[in-house]
Amino acid sequence: MKITKNLGFLLLAIWLILYGLISLLSLSFAGLGIIMAILAIAAGVFILLGR
C-alpha cells in the first residue's frame, strides 16, 4: 500500500475516516467540531498550495 506524499490529501483522508467513524459510532466529545473544522481547513489549504 502506498501512502501519498501530499500532505493535503493525507489530511483529507484522515478527516474523511474520522468523519465516517464519528457518524457510524455516534462519537462525541467537547471540541470535536473545532478539531474537525481545523483539520478540514488545513487539508484544503495544503491541497490548494499543492503540498
Number of C-alpha atoms within 10 A of each C-alpha: 3 4 7 10 9 13 16 23 18 16 19 19 14 16 19 14 11 14 13 12 12 13 10 9 8 8 11 10 6 7 9 11 11 10 11 16 13 12 16 17 14 16 23 16 13 17 17 10 9 11 12
